[in-house]
Amino acid sequence: MDADAPTPAPTPAHLDRLVNALAVNPALPAALVRRLIARRNGLGKVAGRPDLTEDTVAEIIATDDPWLLRGLALNDRLPHRFRLVLADHRDKGVRAALARRAASAPRQVLDRLVGDPHPTVREYLAQQDATPPDLRARLAADPEPAVRAALAKYWTQAPETVRRILLTDPEAAVRAAACSTYYARLPHPVPPADLLPALLADPVTRAGAVVHAVLDTHLLRRLADDPDSAVRAELARHPDLPPAVREALADDPALSVRVKVFARPDTPEHLRARIHAQARAFAHAAAEPALDADDETFLRWVEDTAASAELRTLGLAWVTDDPLPHVGSPYVAFRACAALSTALPADAVARLLRDEEETVRLTMAHTAPHLVDPATAEDIERRYRPRADKFTFWWDKAQVLTFPPQTLRRFATDPVPRLRSLAPRDPGLPAHLAEQLARDPEERVRLAVAPHRNLPLPALLDLLADPSPRVAQAAAASPFLPVEHMERLLRRAGL
C-alpha cells in the first residue's frame, strides 16, 4: 500500500452515537458544526457547544427544532439577545431549559419566566439559587402547589416572611416540603418558634419539626408513641433526648429508629453494639416479603433494608470533629467519618489507608492524597472493586491518586484491568503502549485510551468501529480525530 494513501476507516457499528459524539468534539471545524445543524434525529448536543458563532446560533434558531433549541437554551455561552428570543418560544421545554440556566440569564429573561404560563418552567426557576430573591419570593404565592413545594425544598435560606408562607400553605405537599427531614440545599432551615406547636400537630410536618422542639414530658410521650416511624426516628436524633427515652427507642420495632440511636454521641457502647448486631443480622437474613404480603409488611421491610444500609454510610460530624478515638472503631461508618478529618496524625492516616473496608481507604485517600505513598496508592487502586456501570462509584471518575509516568507505563501491561485503564493518564504514553491498550479485551481500558493524543491513527479509527458504543463514542469525540474522518462520518450519516 502507498505510504501516502489515506488510512482506511472501518465501518462504524454505532453511527448515530458517533455523530452525537462528534457534536461535542472540541476540534470539530465550524463548517462541520453547521452541517450537524441539519440533523433532526439527534439530541441537540451541537447547540451546546461553547464555540458557536452568532450566525450559527441564528441558524439554529431558524430550524425551530425543539431538541436543538433546548440544547441552545442550556448553553451558558448563549448571548443574551438570543435568550430573549427563546424566552417567548412556544415550546415549554425550551423555556424550562432557560430557567435551568438562571445563573447565565439576564434579569429581563427571568422576569418573563417567573410569570410563564407553564408550571414546569416556574418550578425550575424556583429551584435555582441564581434566581433573584425578589422574583423567587413571588413564587411563594404561585397558583401551582408543585412550584411552591419546589421553592420550599430548594430555597432553604429564604427570608422568614417567605418561609412562614410556605410553612402555613393550605396544601399538605407544600407544608411537608417546607418542614422536612430532607432538603435539596444546606443548611437546613429552622422554623420560627411560634409555628412549632402547629407544625408538631400537623402529621405532614411533625417529623421535620421534632428536632427543633423543646421537649417536655407530655410532648416526649406523644412523640415516642407516634405511629409514624419517621417521627420516632427524628426524636431519636434530638440533642436533648433524656437517657430513659433513648434506651426505650433503642428497642423500637423500626430499625430506622434504632439506627438513629446508634448514631448518637451519648449512646452507651453496649446499646450501640447491640443495634449494630441487629442491623447486620437483618442484612444477612431478611428475605424480601412474599408477593402476597400486606403493604405494611412490605413497607417495613423496605425501611429496615434502607436503615441497615445507612449504618455503613452515616455522616457523623461529631466523629469527624474528634476523630482519633474512632480510628480503630469496630463500625465502618465511624472509621469513614474519622477519615474525613484533616487533623489526623500520620500514623492514623496510614492505618486508615490500610483499612479492611474499601470505603474507609478511599475516604482517607481523598482527604489526604498528599500523604499516600506510591506503594499504598498502587495497593488502593489494585484492590479497588469496580461497580456495575449503572452504579458508577465516584472513585471511578475521580483522579485522586497520582502516579509517575514510569509507573503508569508499567500499568499498561499489568494483569489487572483497573490498572491498565490508568495508564492513559500519562500524557506521554508511548504510541506502542497506547496501541496495545486500544486492542485490550476490557472495555474500560479501550475507553480510557480512546482520546489519548499518542494513539496511532489506525488504532483510533478501529475504535470508531468498536463493539462497545461507549468506546466508539469516545473515539469520535477525540480531538485528535482528523477532520477528513469527521467528514467521512457525517457523509455516512447523510449530512
Secondary structure, 3 states (H helix, E strand, C coil): CCCCCCCCCCCCCCHHHHHHHHCCCCCCCHHHHHHHCCCCCCCCHHHHCCCCCHHHHHHHHHHCCHHHHHHHHCCCCCCHHHHHHHCCCCCHHHHHHHHHCHHHCCHHHHHHHCCCCCHHHHHHHHHCCCCCHHHHHHHHHCCCHHHHHHHHHHCCCCCHHHHHHHHCCCCHHHHHHHCCCCCCCCCCCCCCHHHHHHHHHCCCCHHHHHHHCCCCHHHHHHHHCCCCHHHHHHHHHCCCCCHHHHHHHCCCCCHHHHHHHHCCCCCCHHHHHHHHHHHHHHHHHCCCCCCCCCHHHHHHHHHHHHHHHHCCCCCCHHHHHCCHHHCCCCCHHHHHHHCCCCCCCHHHHHHHHCCCCHHHHHHHHHHCHHHCCHHHHHHHHHHCCCCCHHHCCHHHHCCCCCCCHHHHHHHCCCCCHHHHHHHHHCCCCCHHHHHHHHCCCCHHHHHHHCCCCCCCHHHHHHHHCCCCHHHHHHHHCCCCCCHHHHHHHHHHCCC
